[in-house]
Amino acid sequence: MGTLKALLDWQGRPLIMHQIATLRAAGADEVVVVLGHRADELQARIGANSDVYAAGNVRCVINTRYAEGKTTSIKTGLRGISTDPEHAGPILMLNVDQPRSVKVVHAVLAAHAEGGALITIPTCGGKGGHPIAIGRALYPELLEITEATQGMRAVTERHKPATQRVELSAPELLWDVNTPEQYRAALAESGSVK
């Protein structure tokens, strides 16, 4: 991308701030933000936006092993979530470079609650998207994922019979902003043309 994706402008604020606010507004009990590359800079930026913390239950954790792969960030985030029974809802995973709307995140959470599946994968046109909702019963198994065993893919494959795929027909489920072209395309589709 040539710049920190977390700081890309999205609807008038840094993308990381948009994601946090969206998760909270959609009904996430708590938000654990996993930082790695340039963590100090990002944490300072988040701290400067006190409105993000206004709803409560938002915190940052640092993955010092981020260069070893995505699974280290997932496990760092998992270790940062509350074990309080009050926060017993599903685990929702969303990368910072996957901008989503409150409507879509809320729909995934609702589908998971209503469907009773262990894993809920939202789809658009039959293609799997994000965020994925995962039942807390898989918490110990998630802590064991590795890059060598294909991380989350291995977990979803192992639990295919207990996984529901929910068609939401929302193209944003497939957005992944890895290049300037993908960023511009997502902005255009979202109505926030830059």
C-alpha contacts under 8 A as a table, 3 or more apart, distances in Angstrom:
res1	aa1	res2	aa2	distance
1	M	4	L	7.44
1	M	5	K	7.01
1	M	178	N	6.06
1	M	179	T	4.88
1	M	180	P	5.91
3	T	7	L	7.94
3	T	8	L	7.93
4	L	7	L	5.59
4	L	8	L	6.96
5	K	8	L	5.31
5	K	15	L	7.33
5	K	96	V	7.45
5	K	97	D	6.34
5	K	177	V	7.80
5	K	178	N	7.88
6	A	14	P	6.53
6	A	15	L	5.21
6	A	16	I	4.85
6	A	42	L	7.84
6	A	96	V	6.03
6	A	97	D	6.93
7	L	14	P	4.57
7	L	15	L	5.58
7	L	16	I	6.46
8	L	14	P	5.36
8	L	15	L	5.42
9	D	12	G	5.96
9	D	13	R	5.37
9	D	14	P	4.72
9	D	15	L	5.78
10	W	13	R	5.44
10	W	14	P	5.84
10	W	15	L	5.13
10	W	18	H	6.75
10	W	187	L	7.63
10	W	192	S	7.53
11	Q	18	H	7.68
11	Q	192	S	6.19
13	R	17	M	6.44
13	R	18	H	6.46
14	P	17	M	5.35
14	P	18	H	6.42
15	L	18	H	4.96
15	L	19	Q	6.21
15	L	96	V	6.93
15	L	97	D	7.63
15	L	99	P	7.24
16	I	19	Q	5.18
16	I	20	I	6.34
16	I	96	V	5.91
17	M	20	I	5.22
17	M	21	A	6.12
17	M	46	I	7.01
17	M	52	V	6.89
18	H	21	A	5.24
18	H	22	T	5.94
18	H	99	P	7.71
19	Q	22	T	5.07
19	Q	23	L	6.14
19	Q	96	V	6.66
19	Q	99	P	6.49
19	Q	100	R	7.12
20	I	23	L	5.31
20	I	24	R	6.32
20	I	31	V	6.85
20	I	33	V	7.95
20	I	52	V	6.89
20	I	58	V	7.87
21	A	24	R	5.24
21	A	25	A	6.03
21	A	52	V	6.19
22	T	25	A	5.12
22	T	26	A	5.97
22	T	100	R	7.33
22	T	101	S	6.31
22	T	102	V	5.08
22	T	105	V	7.68
23	L	26	A	5.17
23	L	27	G	6.55
23	L	28	A	5.50
23	L	31	V	7.12
23	L	102	V	6.87
23	L	105	V	6.88
24	R	27	G	5.40
24	R	28	A	5.09
24	R	29	D	7.13
24	R	30	E	7.22
24	R	31	V	7.16
24	R	55	A	7.27
25	A	28	A	7.36
25	A	102	V	6.28
26	A	102	V	4.94
26	A	103	K	6.97
26	A	105	V	5.87
26	A	106	H	4.69
27	G	106	H	6.63
27	G	109	L	7.95
28	A	31	V	6.79
29	D	57	N	7.02
29	D	87	H	6.15
29	D	89	G	7.58
30	E	56	G	7.65
30	E	57	N	4.63
30	E	58	V	5.80
30	E	81	I	7.68
30	E	87	H	7.51
31	V	57	N	6.23
31	V	58	V	4.71
31	V	59	R	6.51
31	V	81	I	7.98
32	V	58	V	5.97
32	V	59	R	5.25
32	V	60	C	5.75
32	V	61	V	6.97
32	V	77	G	6.14
32	V	80	G	6.45
32	V	81	I	6.46
33	V	58	V	7.52
33	V	59	R	6.12
33	V	60	C	4.59
33	V	61	V	6.16
33	V	77	G	7.04
34	V	60	C	5.90
34	V	61	V	5.08
34	V	62	I	5.82
34	V	63	N	6.55
34	V	73	S	6.37
34	V	74	I	7.99
34	V	76	T	6.98
34	V	77	G	5.69
35	L	38	R	7.79
35	L	39	A	5.14
35	L	42	L	7.46
35	L	43	Q	7.71
35	L	60	C	6.91
35	L	61	V	6.20
35	L	62	I	4.92
35	L	63	N	5.96
35	L	73	S	7.92
36	G	39	A	5.07
36	G	62	I	5.84
36	G	63	N	5.02
36	G	64	T	6.10
36	G	65	R	7.56
36	G	66	Y	5.44
36	G	73	S	7.84
37	H	66	Y	7.13
38	R	41	E	5.55
38	R	42	L	6.51
39	A	42	L	5.14
39	A	43	Q	5.88
39	A	62	I	6.92
40	D	43	Q	5.14
40	D	44	A	6.07
41	E	44	A	5.25
41	E	45	R	6.28
42	L	45	R	4.97
42	L	46	I	6.18
43	Q	46	I	5.07
43	Q	47	G	6.01
43	Q	60	C	7.30
44	A	47	G	5.00
44	A	48	A	6.15
45	R	48	A	5.15
45	R	49	N	6.79
46	I	49	N	5.32
46	I	50	S	7.52
46	I	52	V	7.54
47	G	50	S	6.05
49	N	52	V	5.92
49	N	53	Y	7.77
50	S	53	Y	5.38
50	S	54	A	6.49
51	D	54	A	4.97
51	D	55	A	7.82
52	V	55	A	6.99
52	V	58	V	7.66
53	Y	56	G	5.22
53	Y	57	N	7.34
53	Y	58	V	5.92
55	A	58	V	7.90
61	V	76	T	7.15
61	V	77	G	6.86
61	V	80	G	6.61
62	I	76	T	7.41
63	N	66	Y	5.50
63	N	72	T	7.06
63	N	73	S	5.89
63	N	76	T	5.97
65	R	68	E	5.70
65	R	69	G	7.83
65	R	72	T	6.39
65	R	73	S	7.79
66	Y	69	G	5.79
66	Y	70	K	6.86
66	Y	72	T	6.04
66	Y	73	S	6.07
68	E	72	T	6.79
69	G	72	T	5.91
69	G	73	S	7.40
69	G	147	E	6.57
70	K	73	S	5.28
70	K	74	I	6.41
70	K	147	E	7.49
71	T	74	I	4.98
71	T	75	K	6.15
71	T	145	I	6.44
71	T	146	T	5.75
71	T	147	E	6.11
71	T	151	G	5.90
71	T	152	M	7.82
72	T	75	K	5.21
72	T	76	T	6.08
72	T	146	T	7.72
73	S	76	T	5.00
73	S	77	G	6.12
74	I	77	G	5.17
74	I	78	L	6.18
75	K	78	L	4.95
75	K	79	R	6.21
75	K	142	L	7.15
75	K	143	L	5.47
75	K	145	I	7.87
76	T	79	R	5.24
76	T	80	G	6.44
77	G	80	G	5.01
77	G	81	I	6.62
78	L	81	I	5.46
78	L	139	Y	7.63
78	L	142	L	8.00
78	L	143	L	7.23
82	S	87	H	6.51
83	T	87	H	6.99
83	T	88	A	7.59
84	D	87	H	5.64
84	D	88	A	7.17
85	P	88	A	5.12
88	A	136	R	6.97
89	G	135	G	7.35
89	G	136	R	7.07
90	P	109	L	7.91
90	P	112	H	7.95
90	P	133	A	5.88
90	P	134	I	5.29
90	P	135	G	4.69
90	P	136	R	5.65
91	I	133	A	5.63
91	I	134	I	5.03
91	I	135	G	6.26
91	I	136	R	6.43
92	L	131	P	6.21
92	L	132	I	5.70
92	L	133	A	4.55
92	L	134	I	6.33
93	M	130	H	7.49
93	M	131	P	5.42
93	M	132	I	5.69
93	M	133	A	6.79
94	L	98	Q	6.76
94	L	130	H	6.37
94	L	131	P	5.00
94	L	132	I	7.39
95	N	98	Q	5.49
96	V	99	P	6.82
97	D	176	D	5.72
97	D	177	V	5.04
97	D	178	N	6.98
98	Q	130	H	7.56
98	Q	173	L	7.93
98	Q	174	L	7.91
98	Q	175	W	5.66
98	Q	176	D	4.87
98	Q	177	V	6.29
99	P	172	E	7.42
99	P	175	W	6.98
99	P	176	D	7.66
100	R	104	V	6.58
100	R	105	V	6.83
100	R	172	E	6.30
100	R	173	L	7.09
101	S	104	V	5.38
101	S	105	V	6.38
102	V	105	V	5.28
102	V	106	H	5.92
103	K	106	H	5.23
103	K	107	A	6.11
104	V	107	A	4.98
104	V	108	V	6.33
104	V	168	L	7.93
104	V	170	A	7.43
104	V	173	L	7.75
105	V	108	V	5.19
105	V	109	L	6.34
105	V	131	P	7.07
106	H	109	L	5.13
106	H	110	A	6.05
107	A	110	A	5.06
107	A	111	A	5.99
107	A	168	L	7.86
108	V	111	A	5.13
108	V	112	H	6.15
108	V	120	T	7.41
108	V	121	I	7.91
108	V	122	P	6.48
108	V	131	P	7.36
108	V	132	I	7.60
108	V	133	A	7.09
109	L	112	H	5.17
109	L	113	A	6.24
109	L	133	A	6.91
110	A	113	A	5.11
110	A	114	E	6.06
111	A	114	E	5.15
111	A	115	G	5.70
111	A	120	T	7.45
111	A	166	V	7.24
112	H	115	G	5.24
112	H	116	G	6.22
112	H	117	A	6.57
112	H	119	I	7.46
112	H	120	T	5.62
112	H	133	A	6.62
113	A	116	G	5.91
115	G	164	Q	7.48
117	A	120	T	6.51
117	A	135	G	7.78
117	A	162	A	5.53
117	A	163	T	5.66
117	A	164	Q	6.00
118	L	134	I	5.99
118	L	135	G	5.01
118	L	137	A	7.83
118	L	138	L	7.95
118	L	159	H	7.79
118	L	162	A	5.38
118	L	163	T	5.85
118	L	164	Q	7.91
119	I	132	I	7.23
119	I	133	A	5.71
119	I	134	I	4.55
119	I	135	G	6.20
119	I	156	T	7.40
119	I	159	H	7.81
119	I	162	A	6.58
119	I	163	T	4.61
119	I	164	Q	6.28
120	T	132	I	5.82
120	T	133	A	5.05
120	T	134	I	6.50
120	T	163	T	5.82
120	T	164	Q	4.99
120	T	165	R	5.93
120	T	166	V	7.08
121	I	128	G	6.23
121	I	129	G	6.65
121	I	130	H	7.07
121	I	131	P	7.40
121	I	132	I	5.05
121	I	133	A	6.78
121	I	163	T	7.38
121	I	164	Q	6.26
121	I	165	R	4.80
121	I	166	V	6.21
122	P	128	G	5.93
122	P	129	G	5.50
122	P	130	H	6.46
122	P	131	P	7.23
122	P	132	I	6.80
122	P	165	R	5.70
122	P	166	V	4.77
122	P	167	E	5.91
122	P	168	L	6.40
122	P	173	L	7.26
123	T	126	G	5.39
123	T	127	K	5.11
123	T	128	G	4.45
123	T	129	G	5.38
123	T	165	R	6.46
123	T	166	V	5.72
123	T	167	E	4.62
123	T	168	L	5.91
123	T	169	S	6.87
123	T	170	A	7.88
123	T	173	L	6.97
124	C	127	K	5.35
124	C	128	G	6.76
124	C	129	G	7.11
124	C	167	E	5.73
124	C	168	L	5.85
124	C	169	S	4.46
124	C	170	A	5.69
124	C	171	P	6.03
124	C	173	L	6.66
124	C	174	L	7.32
125	G	167	E	7.19
125	G	169	S	6.21
126	G	167	E	6.80
127	K	174	L	7.82
128	G	165	R	7.64
128	G	173	L	7.91
128	G	174	L	7.53
129	G	132	I	7.40
129	G	173	L	4.82
129	G	174	L	5.12
130	H	173	L	5.47
130	H	174	L	6.95
131	P	173	L	7.47
134	I	138	L	7.15
135	G	138	L	5.98
135	G	139	Y	7.68
136	R	139	Y	5.24
137	A	140	P	7.49
138	L	141	E	5.26
138	L	142	L	6.08
139	Y	142	L	5.13
139	Y	143	L	6.46
140	P	143	L	5.29
140	P	144	E	6.98
141	E	144	E	5.36
141	E	145	I	7.06
141	E	155	V	7.76
142	L	145	I	5.54
142	L	152	M	7.56
142	L	155	V	7.44
145	I	149	T	6.79
145	I	150	Q	7.64
145	I	151	G	4.85
145	I	152	M	6.85
145	I	155	V	7.92
146	T	149	T	5.38
146	T	150	Q	6.50
146	T	151	G	5.05
147	E	150	Q	5.13
147	E	151	G	5.32
148	A	151	G	7.38
149	T	154	A	6.45
150	Q	153	R	5.61
150	Q	154	A	5.61
151	G	154	A	5.82
151	G	155	V	7.09
152	M	155	V	5.10
152	M	156	T	6.29
153	R	156	T	5.25
153	R	157	E	6.07
154	A	157	E	5.10
154	A	158	R	6.02
155	V	158	R	5.12
155	V	159	H	6.27
156	T	159	H	5.18
156	T	160	K	5.83
156	T	163	T	7.35
157	E	160	K	5.10
159	H	162	A	5.36
159	H	163	T	6.30
160	K	163	T	5.03
170	A	173	L	5.88
171	P	174	L	5.81
171	P	175	W	7.18
172	E	175	W	5.06
172	E	186	A	7.68
172	E	190	S	7.89
175	W	182	Q	7.81
175	W	186	A	6.49
176	D	182	Q	7.04
177	V	180	P	7.56
177	V	182	Q	5.16
177	V	183	Y	5.01
177	V	186	A	7.42
178	N	182	Q	6.36
178	N	183	Y	7.17
179	T	182	Q	5.18
179	T	183	Y	6.22
180	P	183	Y	5.00
180	P	184	R	6.17
181	E	184	R	5.19
181	E	185	A	6.12
182	Q	185	A	5.02
182	Q	186	A	6.05
183	Y	186	A	5.21
183	Y	187	L	6.13
184	R	187	L	5.06
184	R	188	A	6.14
184	R	193	V	7.25
184	R	194	K	7.07
185	A	188	A	5.10
185	A	189	E	6.18
186	A	189	E	5.06
186	A	190	S	5.99
187	L	190	S	5.10
187	L	191	G	6.20
187	L	192	S	4.96
187	L	193	V	5.08
187	L	194	K	6.78
188	A	191	G	5.20
188	A	192	S	5.84
188	A	193	V	4.60
188	A	194	K	7.59
189	E	192	S	7.59
189	E	193	V	7.94
190	S	193	V	7.64
